[in-house]
Amino acid sequence: MELRIKELIDILGIKKQNIGKALKNTPYILKKIDGSAKPVKHYKFEDLPPWYQEIKKGVG
């Protein structure tokens, strides 16, 4: 599963600034999506830091 920062903000309820800092060294893939002029970063669930994975599993 691949997630964008916007999806992580909605799911985890964390500020964009905090997520950006935490994912600074996390590998990502740039993909073009509808409605966006620039490619958007997509993070694989397996590459997220462990605490985000635990929160995501708890949320569903």
N, C-alpha and C positions, 0 to 999 in steps of 0.2 A: 504494500500500500504506500502510495506517495502522497505527501501532504504539503500544502503551501503554508506560509507564515500566517496568512489570513485565516485559514482553517484551524491552525493551532491556537490562535488568539480566541476564536469562537469556542473551541472545545475546552481549552485549559483555563480560560479567563485570566490570562497573563498579558501584561502590556507588551506592545510591539518592541519597545526599546529593550526590555529584559530578554525577550526571545531572541532578538538579533544578537545580543551579546553572548548568550549561551550557545547559539548555533554558529558562532564565528568560525570555528575550525571543523565544522561538520560538513562532510561532502554533500554536494547537491547537483542537480541536473537542471539546466535552463530549458524551459519549454515555452512555446508560444501558446497562449490561450485566447479564446474569443473575448473581445472587449478590451484587450490590453495592447498597447503600442509596442511594448518591450517584452522580451522573454521574462518569465517569472521563475524564481527558484522553487524547485520541488525537492523535498527531503524524503528519503526512504525511512519508513518507520523503524527499521532495524538499525539505522545509523543515528537515530536520536539518542541523546543522553538518557541513561537509565531512569532518572526521576521523571522525565516526560513520558517514557513508555509506561511506567507504573500508573501515572495519573490518567493517561489515555485509556489503559485497560480498565481502570476503576470507573471512568465515565462511560465507557462503552464505545 
